[in-house]
Amino acid sequence: MAAGALSVGVIAAGALAPAAVAAPAPAKPDAVQALLDAAVSPDRVPGALAAVRDEAGRTRTYTAGVGDRVTGAKVPRDGQVRIGSITKTFTAVVVLQLVGEGEIGLDDPVEKHLPGLVRGKGIDGNRITVRQLLQHTAGLPEYEPDVTESILRRRYVSPRDALDIALRHEAAFPPGTAWGYSSTNYLVAGLIVEKVTGRPLAEVIDRRVIRPIGLRHTYLPAPGETTLRERHPRGYRADGPGGALRDVTEIDPSAAWAGGAMVSTDSDLATFFAELMRGHRLLADPQLRQMRATVDVGGPGSGDGFGLGIMRTTLSCGATVWFHNGGIPGYGTWSAATEDGRAVGVALTVEPAGITDLEPARKAIDAALCP
């Protein structure tokens, strides 16, 4: 957090007058800290944390509230959290890297890579492209509401099992005719990555994204891994609207997989988005341009357009930023970056019931990137 500078004034009042020292100027309130402080409350949002990275790579971290409602322990500075759907941006980067290497075509039909697998009512892998998966225009039905109890009860759900659950539902719309957010799209994208590379998705993300840009606290959990590996605030979930909070820190996020299972810190997320926007280390220019090619989606929290695993919006000061947000039992997250590499990550220690519950995180992003 930036502190205000001390102002020292010397006033000469005649040849022998002593120097007078002005009182220190009051510290300028930090808008990000103020917003986090306002967001937390014991029974609604126990804790919040954030990291703000400037264009030179310097990072400030913030905390508010408590990290454990039982013990009253502080929120650990830059602690690990589950990042929910921000995982989709990592998955999209890997797919686009493989596009750049000629292993995948954005306009390839899903059937080319997963023959016979994506079939259902109104669903045909021959008619769905990789681009439509990444941009949520494939019309695949959402499966996440069907697996919430498995996540909370720590049941392992394999990607293929999760896809079977999704394919019990009818297509939301014919491919390419509309936009509809669905984690099933990224479930299929993750399966394509594994098929093309012949390696587990966690290993591919680690080798291609995490290690090259030096993310030290980010990973896709192993099957059956229910705890967070490093220091972290506890995560909570409300039992119904206005219901009591319960601790759901230890879950099995396997069902969320390529669309929502990763763990990270706010500073790692800020680094990831900053590096992504500056290009070259993660994506070559042609693939970054494809990622930023958006379709209009509308609706609260959706921004001005959705690209390939990332969204675009305009801040209150007129700046354009690229972002993704996420929610999973225990945590709500939001990370964004400008094209010059300024970036922010924000986390709340409660699962958002809807996009409005992430409004404090959005406001903190706006405050950090609109100084």
SULURVEN-V376020 format. One line per field, one symbol per residue. ss: DSSP state (H for helix, E for strand, - for the rest). phi: phi as a letter, one per 30 degrees, with the letter a starting at -180 (. if undefined). psi: psi as a letter, one per 40 degrees, with the letter a starting at -180 (. if undefined). A space follows every 10 residues. Layout:
ss: ???
phi: ???
psi: ???
//
This chain:
ss: ---------- ---------- ---------- HHHHHHHHH- E---E-EEEE EEE-----EE EEEEEE---- ---E-----E EE-HHHHHHH HHHHHHHHHH --------EH HHH-----EE --EE----EH HHHHH----- ---HHHHHHH HH------HH HHHHHH---- ---------- ---HHHHHHH HHHHHHH--- HHHHHHHHHH --------EE ---------- -E---EEE-- ----EEE--- --HHH-HHHH -EEE-HHHHH HHHHHHHH-- ----HHHHHH HH--E----- ----EE---- EEEE-----E EEEEEEEE-E EEEEEEE--- --EEEEEE-E ----HHHHHH HHHHHHHHH- -
phi: .dcdddcccc ccbjdcdddc cddedddded dddddddddd aecbbdbbaa bbccdcjdbc cbbaiccbdd cieddddhdd bdchddeedd ddddeddddd didbcdcdde eecbeidcbl dicbedcccd edddcicdid ddceedcedd dddicdbded dddeddddcd edadeicaca dadeeddddd ddeddddibd eedddddcbd ddcidcbbac edeidccddb eaddcbbddi eidddbdbec bcdeddhdca cdbabddddd deddddddii dcbdeddddd dddccdbijd icidacccia ccbcdddjdc bcabbabaej abbababddc jdbbbbbcca dddadddcee ddddddddcb d
psi: hhiiihhhhh hhgidehiih hiihiihhhh dddddddddi idedgdiiii hhhieeehhi iiiiaiehdd eeiihhhfii ihebeddddd dddddddddd eedihdehid dddghedgia hehhedehid ddddefeeeh iheddeeddd ddefhhhidd ddddddedii idiiheeihh hheddddddd dddddddeii dddddddddd ddefhefhih iiheheiida iiiiiihhgi heiiiihfdh ihedddbeee eiiaiddddd dddddddeid ddhidddddd dehiihdiih eeaeihagei ihihideeih ihiiiihihd ihihiiiiee ehiihhiifi hheiddeedd ddddddddeg .
//
